[in-house]
Amino acid sequence: MARQSSPAPSSSQFLPITQSDMKKRGWDSLDIIIVSGDAYVDHPGFAAAVLGRYLEAAGFRVGIISQPAWDTPADFTKLGKPNLFFAISAGNLDSMVNHYTAAKKIRRDDAFSPEGIAGKRPNRACVVYSNKVHEAYPDVPIVIGGIEASLRRFAQYDYWSDKVRQSILADTPADILIYGMGETQILEIANRLKDGVPVSEINDIAGTAVKVPVKVWRENPVWHDEYIEIPDFNTVSKDKEAFAKAFAMYSNEQDPIRGKAVVQRHPKTVVIQNKPAMPLTSEQLDSVFELPYTRQTHPSAGYVPALVVVKFSITTHRGCFGTCSFCALAHHQGRMIQSRSMESILRDAETIAELPDYKGIINGLGGPSANMYMMGCAKQKKHGCCADKLCLYPDVCKSLDTSHKEILEVMRRIRELPYVKHVFVGYGVRYDLAMCSDEYMDELVAHHVSGQLKVAPEHVARNVTDTMRKPPKEVFSRFLKMFYKKTKAAGKEQYLIPFLISGHPGSTLSDMVELAEYLRDNNLRIEQVQDFTPTPMTVAACMYHTGLDPATGKKVYVATTPQEKKMQRALLQYDDPKNRNIVIDALKLAGRSDLIGNGPRCLVSKAQW
């Protein structure tokens, strides 16, 4: 039974977005102004709101400029000059990923903009926003962060221009780059600037990157006791082997315990990444998620589609030790799991129940992977994550604590709340971990699937799952059988929806045919196809650009032509009539004409050949 809900919040309950809002609070100036490429949504799933509320709780005056017009500096001056600094982010997504499909076609919508309307932010938003802010206030420090800045902190392969670009620090007038989630870093920067420390001297904060002129670096190489220098921009922009080497070198240092500072020279500046910030404690993470968010879009923004997905969901933890090649989470949130306390999670459920449009359903429970809550390895606290092996690939590490005891208790306690009808785990279950607990599988299937469970095998061909750092086909097949067996035992009708990727490095046409046959044999249908996009600071993007596995130096097959990418994509939906002709071409090219015909194992009918 739903509790009596609270009324929708007024604009005064949000952080200021206008001078009028500031006056209502009795403020004549702001300490920090956050510029974001997203619409202003005051929810813990939106970074601008999180950092804004976090700074507000520490006593700073914070305002937000959301989706400013970028053709002139005017929108960047509407809140006046901040006392301390501008904090700039492209938003919850890299602006290029937000704007373009894997085929480099312009997307027709934007889930993070009012009414889902595209075009509300520029390409390379961090660069554009920083330049406009610097044009308006050349003496005000600029701090950049968010996913776009975080994952472009070194020289990076840019898929959309098909070239290696400089570190985003070298491309902008920004003084400091925050990588990772950023709460502790941005607060430390704010406190130091408040204490009168010049921004040029704020160069040692964990979880940040800074830049120094080449001449200064030559005279005073580094203020760190330990650092590694990776191949410079001029080298990695021309030499693919050097690019892969640099990627492997800095990847090995992305650990808060054992990581060292990383240095990369650029033509006009030297970029220095300090070691990663320490993971937040449960108490710190609780405080972040229990800040006084309205959990609504600002009245000026109206309907923002991205809020629908997370509005009635609960984040239990951050981080992921999956280290999939196509994902950058290990370089952003880290491999160590940071979990909220159970009491905080239950308070979140109570807060959600008070929202005006709550209907009794919690539609998501988890983190980047739903069932990693409270998991980890005893060695991590002292030694950090292993540099020479991965937690889940090629198998689940025996040193990893895979107990589902804590997440099971969370699930049980939430579904026992009188104002919760259902609590669903609709996506993000790491299935190789889930099978470590029969009890978890029983309760997941019996209580927490809303008809469909989305899981991500991504592929089944062994050489592709190896390049992805994913479990082999046999593991997913066991999960598939277990899921349907337990679903039947529970007397339910539920289905698995697999996420699969076409065109990933390592994937040939023959591999995609194998995947299509697997879908046929297991009666699986794909509603939405995910075509591989090389995104910054992922292993897979490095493979795509260099044709090399950065961990081993071995060559990796890469499908780069639009025609082959289209064929690989079509094979995932071989039964779609509009794909018939290209599927036939793909099968012929792969030497699998035996799959064209009227037999039960054929993928397309011979009558259409």
C-alpha positions in Angstrom: 0.0 0.0 0.0 1.5 3.3 -1.1 2.0 6.0 1.5 0.5 9.5 1.2 2.7 11.3 -1.2 4.2 14.7 -0.9 3.3 17.6 -3.2 5.5 18.4 -6.2 8.4 20.7 -5.2 8.5 24.4 -6.0 11.4 26.0 -7.8 12.7 27.4 -4.5 13.5 23.9 -3.4 16.1 23.4 -6.2 19.6 24.9 -6.4 19.4 28.4 -8.0 19.3 28.7 -11.7 18.6 32.4 -12.0 19.5 35.7 -10.2 16.0 35.7 -8.9 16.5 32.4 -7.2 19.7 33.7 -5.6 17.8 36.7 -4.2 15.2 34.5 -2.6 18.0 32.9 -0.7 19.5 36.3 0.2 22.6 35.7 -1.9 24.3 38.3 -4.0 26.9 35.9 -5.4 27.7 32.2 -5.7 30.8 30.4 -4.7 30.6 27.7 -7.4 28.6 27.6 -10.6 28.0 24.1 -12.2 27.6 24.1 -15.9 26.0 21.0 -17.3 25.0 19.7 -20.7 22.0 17.9 -19.2 18.6 19.4 -18.2 18.6 20.1 -14.4 17.2 17.0 -12.7 17.5 17.1 -8.9 18.0 13.4 -8.4 21.0 11.3 -7.2 21.3 9.7 -10.6 22.3 13.0 -12.1 25.9 14.2 -11.4 25.2 17.9 -11.4 22.6 17.5 -8.7 24.8 15.2 -6.6 27.8 17.5 -6.7 25.7 20.6 -6.2 23.9 19.2 -3.2 27.2 17.8 -1.8 28.8 21.3 -1.9 25.7 22.9 -0.6 25.7 20.6 2.4 29.3 21.7 3.1 28.2 25.3 3.3 29.0 26.6 -0.2 26.6 28.7 -2.3 26.0 26.7 -5.5 24.1 27.5 -8.7 23.5 25.5 -11.9 23.6 26.6 -15.5 21.8 23.9 -17.4 22.2 23.4 -21.2 23.4 27.0 -21.9 23.3 28.4 -25.5 27.0 28.1 -26.6 27.2 30.5 -29.5 27.9 33.5 -27.2 29.2 33.8 -23.6 25.8 35.4 -22.5 24.3 32.3 -20.9 27.5 31.6 -19.0 27.2 35.0 -17.2 23.6 34.9 -16.1 24.5 33.9 -12.5 27.3 36.3 -12.3 30.9 35.7 -11.5 31.5 32.9 -9.0 33.7 33.6 -5.9 35.7 30.3 -6.3 35.3 28.4 -9.6 33.2 27.1 -12.5 32.6 23.3 -12.5 31.9 22.1 -16.0 30.5 18.8 -17.3 29.1 17.6 -20.6 26.4 15.7 -18.6 25.8 12.1 -17.7 27.0 11.0 -21.2 29.9 11.9 -23.4 28.4 14.4 -25.8 29.6 12.5 -28.9 28.0 9.3 -27.6 24.9 11.3 -26.9 24.8 12.8 -30.3 25.8 10.0 -32.7 25.0 6.4 -33.3 27.6 3.7 -33.9 27.1 4.4 -37.6 28.0 8.1 -36.9 24.4 9.2 -37.7 22.9 12.0 -35.7 20.5 10.7 -33.0 17.0 12.0 -33.2 16.5 12.3 -29.5 18.3 13.0 -26.2 17.0 11.4 -23.0 18.7 14.0 -20.8 17.0 17.0 -22.4 13.5 18.4 -22.0 11.0 16.4 -23.9 13.8 14.3 -25.2 14.6 16.9 -27.9 18.1 16.6 -29.3 20.5 19.5 -30.1 20.5 21.1 -26.7 24.3 20.7 -26.2 27.3 21.1 -28.6 29.7 18.4 -29.7 32.6 18.1 -27.3 30.6 20.0 -24.8 33.4 20.2 -22.2 35.7 21.9 -24.6 33.1 24.4 -25.9 31.7 25.3 -22.4 35.2 25.8 -21.0 36.2 28.1 -23.8 33.0 30.2 -23.4 33.5 30.4 -19.6 37.1 31.5 -20.0 36.1 34.1 -22.6 33.6 35.6 -20.1 35.7 35.3 -17.0 39.4 34.7 -17.9 40.5 35.0 -14.3 38.1 32.4 -12.8 39.4 28.9 -12.2 37.8 26.1 -14.3 37.3 22.6 -13.1 36.1 20.0 -15.6 34.6 16.6 -14.8 32.0 14.1 -15.6 32.2 11.1 -17.9 33.4 13.1 -20.9 36.3 14.7 -19.2 37.1 11.8 -16.9 37.6 9.3 -19.8 39.5 11.8 -22.0 42.1 12.6 -19.4 45.0 11.1 -21.5 45.5 11.2 -25.3 42.6 9.2 -26.5 41.3 7.6 -29.7 38.3 9.5 -30.9 36.0 7.4 -33.1 34.0 10.3 -34.5 37.1 12.0 -36.0 39.0 8.7 -36.4 42.1 10.1 -34.9 44.0 10.4 -31.6 43.1 13.6 -29.8 45.0 15.3 -27.0 44.0 15.0 -23.4 41.0 17.2 -22.9 43.1 19.2 -20.4 45.4 20.1 -23.3 42.4 21.1 -25.4 40.7 23.4 -22.9 41.6 26.3 -20.6 40.6 24.2 -17.6 42.9 24.2 -14.6 41.9 20.9 -13.0 40.2 17.7 -14.2 38.3 15.6 -11.8 38.0 11.9 -12.8 35.8 9.4 -11.2 32.6 10.3 -9.3 34.2 13.4 -7.8 32.6 14.3 -4.5 35.7 14.3 -2.3 37.8 15.9 -5.0 35.4 18.8 -5.7 35.0 19.5 -2.0 38.7 19.5 -1.4 39.2 21.9 -4.4 36.5 24.2 -3.0 38.0 24.2 0.5 41.5 25.0 -0.7 40.3 27.9 -3.0 38.2 29.2 -0.1 41.3 29.2 2.0 43.1 31.3 -0.6 45.3 28.7 -2.2 46.0 29.6 -5.8 44.5 27.1 -8.3 48.0 26.7 -9.8 49.1 25.2 -6.5 46.2 22.7 -6.2 48.0 19.9 -7.9 48.2 16.9 -5.6 44.6 15.9 -5.0 43.9 12.2 -5.6 41.3 11.6 -8.3 42.4 14.7 -10.3 44.6 15.5 -13.2 46.4 18.8 -13.8 48.7 20.3 -16.4 51.9 22.2 -16.3 53.9 24.0 -19.1 56.6 21.9 -20.7 59.3 24.3 -19.5 58.1 24.0 -15.9 58.1 20.3 -16.1 61.6 20.2 -17.4 62.8 22.4 -14.5 60.8 20.5 -11.8 59.9 17.1 -13.2 57.3 16.1 -10.6 56.1 16.7 -7.0 55.3 13.0 -6.6 57.6 10.4 -5.0 56.6 7.8 -7.6 55.2 8.3 -11.1 55.4 6.6 -14.4 55.7 8.4 -17.7 53.8 7.0 -20.7 54.6 7.5 -24.4 53.9 11.1 -25.3 51.1 12.5 -27.5 53.2 12.9 -30.6 54.3 9.3 -30.4 50.9 7.7 -29.6 49.1 9.8 -32.3 51.3 8.2 -35.0 52.3 4.8 -33.6 49.6 2.3 -32.8 51.8 0.0 -30.8 52.9 2.9 -28.7 49.2 3.8 -28.2 48.4 0.3 -27.0 51.5 0.4 -24.7 50.5 3.7 -23.2 46.9 2.4 -22.6 48.3 -0.7 -20.8 50.6 1.4 -18.7 48.1 3.9 -17.4 45.4 1.2 -17.0 47.7 -0.6 -14.5 47.8 2.5 -12.3 44.1 3.1 -11.9 44.0 1.7 -8.4 43.8 3.9 -5.3 46.1 1.7 -3.2 48.9 0.7 -5.5 48.5 3.2 -8.3 51.2 5.8 -9.1 50.8 9.2 -10.7 50.9 9.0 -14.5 52.5 11.6 -16.8 52.0 12.2 -20.5 53.7 15.0 -22.4 51.8 17.0 -25.0 53.2 19.6 -27.4 52.4 22.6 -25.2 51.7 21.1 -21.9 52.4 18.1 -19.6 49.4 16.2 -18.2 49.7 14.7 -14.8 47.1 12.3 -13.4 47.3 11.9 -9.7 46.5 8.4 -8.3 42.8 7.6 -8.0 40.7 8.8 -5.0 40.0 6.4 -2.3 36.6 4.6 -2.5 33.9 6.2 -0.3 33.1 4.5 2.9 29.5 3.3 3.5 28.9 6.3 5.7 30.1 8.7 3.0 28.1 7.0 0.3 25.0 7.1 2.5 25.4 10.8 3.0 25.7 11.4 -0.7 22.5 9.5 -1.5 20.5 11.1 1.4 21.1 14.7 0.5 17.8 16.7 0.2 17.1 15.9 -3.5 13.6 16.8 -4.7 14.0 13.8 -7.1 12.2 15.8 -9.7 13.1 17.7 -12.8 13.3 21.5 -12.3 10.0 23.1 -13.2 11.7 25.0 -16.1 12.8 21.6 -17.7 9.5 19.8 -17.7 9.6 16.2 -18.8 13.1 14.6 -19.0 13.0 11.0 -20.3 16.1 9.8 -18.5 14.4 10.5 -15.1 11.7 7.9 -15.9 14.3 5.1 -15.8 15.7 5.9 -12.4 13.1 7.8 -10.6 11.7 4.8 -8.6 15.0 2.9 -8.5 17.5 2.5 -5.7 21.3 2.5 -6.1 22.8 0.1 -3.6 26.5 0.5 -4.6 29.1 1.9 -6.9 32.0 0.3 -8.8 32.3 -2.9 -10.8 35.0 -5.6 -10.9 33.7 -7.0 -14.2 36.3 -5.1 -16.3 34.5 -5.8 -19.6 36.5 -4.5 -22.5 33.8 -2.3 -23.9 33.1 -0.6 -20.6 35.0 2.2 -18.9 33.6 1.7 -15.4 36.9 0.4 -14.1 38.5 3.7 -15.1 35.7 5.8 -13.7 34.0 4.3 -10.7 36.8 1.8 -10.0 36.9 -2.0 -9.5 36.3 -1.8 -5.7 32.7 -2.0 -4.7 31.4 0.9 -2.5 28.2 -0.1 -0.8 25.6 1.8 1.0 24.4 0.6 4.4 21.2 -1.4 4.5 19.5 1.2 6.6 20.2 4.0 4.1 18.8 1.8 1.3 15.6 1.3 3.3 15.4 5.0 4.0 15.7 5.5 0.2 12.6 3.3 -0.3 10.7 5.4 2.2 11.7 8.6 0.4 10.6 7.2 -3.0 7.3 6.2 -1.5 6.6 9.8 -0.7 6.9 11.0 -4.4 3.7 12.3 -5.9 3.5 9.7 -8.6 4.7 6.6 -6.7 2.5 3.6 -7.4 4.1 1.0 -5.1 6.8 -0.3 -7.4 10.6 0.0 -7.0 11.6 -0.7 -10.6 15.4 -1.1 -10.1 17.7 -2.2 -7.3 21.4 -2.4 -7.7 24.4 -0.7 -9.2 26.4 -1.0 -12.4 26.0 -4.8 -11.7 22.9 -5.5 -9.7 24.3 -8.3 -7.5 27.8 -7.0 -6.5 26.5 -5.3 -3.4 29.0 -5.7 -0.5 31.2 -8.0 -2.6 35.0 -7.8 -2.8 38.2 -9.3 -1.9 40.0 -9.2 1.5 43.3 -8.4 -0.2 42.0 -5.2 -1.8 42.0 -3.1 1.4 45.7 -3.5 1.9 47.0 -4.2 -1.6 44.4 -2.9 -4.0 43.0 -4.8 -6.9 45.3 -7.3 -8.6 47.4 -5.9 -11.4 48.1 -9.3 -13.0 44.6 -10.9 -13.0 40.9 -10.0 -13.3 38.2 -10.9 -10.8 35.7 -12.6 -13.2 37.8 -13.5 -16.2 38.5 -16.1 -17.4 36.7 -17.5 -14.3 35.4 -16.2 -11.0 38.4 -15.7 -8.8 38.5 -18.0 -5.8 39.7 -15.2 -3.6 36.5 -13.2 -4.4 33.8 -13.2 -1.8 30.7 -14.0 -3.9 28.2 -14.3 -1.0 24.8 -12.9 -1.9 23.8 -12.8 1.8 23.7 -9.0 2.0 21.8 -8.3 -1.2 19.4 -11.0 -0.4 18.6 -9.4 3.0 18.2 -6.0 1.2 15.7 -7.5 -1.3 13.7 -9.2 1.5 13.5 -6.2 3.7 12.4 -3.9 0.9 9.7 -6.3 -0.3 8.4 -6.5 3.3 7.8 -2.8 3.5 4.0 -2.1 3.6 4.2 0.6 0.9 6.1 -1.5 -1.6 4.1 -3.8 -3.8 7.0 -5.0 -5.9 10.7 -4.5 -6.1 12.2 -5.5 -9.4 15.8 -6.2 -10.5 15.1 -5.5 -14.2 18.7 -5.3 -15.5 22.4 -5.6 -14.6 22.5 -9.0 -13.0 26.0 -10.5 -13.4 24.9 -14.0 -14.3 28.2 -15.8 -13.6 28.0 -14.4 -10.0 24.3 -15.1 -9.6 24.9 -18.8 -10.2 27.2 -18.9 -7.2 24.1 -18.6 -5.0 21.2 -20.9 -5.6 19.3 -19.0 -2.9 19.7 -15.7 -4.8 18.6 -17.3 -8.0 15.4 -18.7 -6.3 14.4 -15.4 -4.8 15.4 -13.4 -7.9 13.1 -15.5 -10.1 10.3 -15.8 -7.6 10.0 -12.2 -6.5 12.1 -9.7 -8.5 11.6 -10.2 -12.2 8.8 -8.1 -13.8 8.2 -10.6 -16.7 11.6 -10.0 -18.3 15.1 -10.1 -17.0 17.8 -8.4 -19.0 21.3 -9.9 -18.9 24.4 -9.3 -21.0 26.2 -12.3 -22.4 27.2 -9.9 -25.3 28.4 -12.8 -27.5 28.9 -16.6 -27.6 31.9 -17.1 -29.9 34.9 -17.9 -27.7 37.4 -15.6 -29.3 35.0 -12.7 -29.0 34.1 -13.4 -25.4 37.8 -13.5 -24.7 38.4 -10.1 -26.2 35.4 -8.9 -24.3 36.7 -10.4 -21.0 33.4 -12.1 -20.7 32.4 -15.6 -19.6 32.3 -18.3 -22.4 29.1 -19.5 -24.0 28.8 -22.5 -21.7 28.4 -20.3 -18.6 25.5 -18.3 -20.2 23.9 -21.6 -21.3 23.9 -22.9 -17.7 22.3 -19.7 -16.5 19.7 -19.9 -19.3 18.7 -23.4 -18.2 18.8 -22.5 -14.5 16.6 -19.4 -15.1 13.9 -21.2 -17.0 14.0 -24.2 -14.6 13.5 -22.0 -11.6 10.9 -19.9 -13.4 8.8 -23.0 -14.1 9.2 -24.2 -10.5 7.9 -20.8 -9.3 4.9 -21.1 -11.6 5.7 -18.0 -13.5 6.0 -16.9 -17.1 9.2 -14.9 -17.4 11.7 -14.4 -20.2 15.4 -13.6 -20.5 16.3 -10.7 -22.7 20.0 -10.9 -23.7 22.1 -7.8 -24.6 24.4 -8.6 -27.5 27.0 -6.6 -29.3 27.7 -6.8 -33.0 31.0 -5.6 -34.6 33.1 -5.9 -31.4 36.8 -6.3 -31.9 37.6 -10.0 -32.4 34.2 -10.6 -34.0 34.2 -12.0 -37.6 31.2 -12.8 -39.8 31.7 -16.4 -38.9 31.5 -15.5 -35.2 28.2 -13.6 -35.9 26.8 -16.6 -37.7 27.6 -18.7 -34.7 25.8 -16.2 -32.5 22.8 -16.2 -34.8 22.7 -20.0 -34.7 22.8 -19.9 -30.9 19.8 -17.5 -30.9 18.0 -19.9 -33.2 18.7 -23.0 -31.2 17.7 -21.4 -27.9 14.6 -19.6 -29.2 16.0 -16.2 -28.3 14.9 -13.0 -30.1 16.6 -9.7 -30.0 14.4 -6.6 -29.9 17.2 -4.1 -29.9 20.7 -4.5 -31.4 23.7 -2.8 -29.8 26.3 -2.1 -32.5 29.8 -1.6 -31.0 30.9 2.0 -30.5 34.5 2.6 -29.5 34.2 4.9 -26.6 37.1 6.7 -24.9 39.3 4.9 -22.4 37.9 1.4 -23.0 40.1 -1.6 -23.8 37.8 -2.3 -26.8 38.4 1.2 -28.3 42.1 0.6 -28.0 41.7 -2.7 -29.8 39.5 -1.1 -32.5 42.1 1.7 -33.2 45.3 -0.4 -32.9 44.2 -3.9 -33.9 46.1 -5.0 -30.8 45.1 -6.3 -27.4 46.9 -3.9 -25.0 47.2 -6.5 -22.3 49.1 -9.1 -24.5 50.2 -7.2 -27.6 48.5 -9.8 -29.8 46.7 -8.9 -32.9 42.9 -8.7 -32.8 40.6 -8.8 -35.8 38.5 -5.6 -36.2 35.6 -5.1 -38.5 36.0 -1.5 -39.8 34.0 -1.2 -43.0 30.4 0.0 -42.9 29.3 -3.0 -45.0 30.7 -5.6 -42.7 29.4 -3.8 -39.6 26.0 -3.7 -41.2 26.2 -7.5 -42.0 27.2 -8.3 -38.4 24.4 -6.2 -37.1 21.8 -7.8 -39.4 22.8 -11.3 -38.3 21.6 -10.6 -34.8 18.1 -10.1 -36.2 18.3 -12.6 -39.0 14.5 -13.3 -38.9 13.6 -9.6 -39.5 12.3 -9.5 -43.1 14.0 -6.2 -43.8 17.4 -7.8 -43.1 16.9 -10.8 -45.4 19.0 -9.7 -48.3 22.0 -8.5 -46.3 21.8 -11.7 -44.1 22.0 -13.8 -47.3 25.0 -11.8 -48.5 26.6 -12.2 -45.1 26.0 -16.0 -45.1 27.4 -16.4 -48.6 30.5 -14.3 -47.7 31.0 -16.4 -44.5 30.8 -19.6 -46.5 27.5 -20.7 -44.8 25.1 -21.0 -47.7 23.9 -24.1 -45.9 21.9 -21.8 -43.7 19.9 -20.5 -46.6 16.9 -22.7 -47.4 13.7 -24.2 -46.0 15.2 -26.6 -43.5 14.5 -26.2 -39.7 18.1 -25.0 -39.1 18.2 -22.4 -41.8 18.3 -18.7 -40.9 16.6 -17.4 -44.1 14.4 -19.2 -46.6 15.8 -20.3 -50.0 12.8 -18.9 -51.7 14.1 -15.4 -51.1 17.6 -16.2 -52.4 
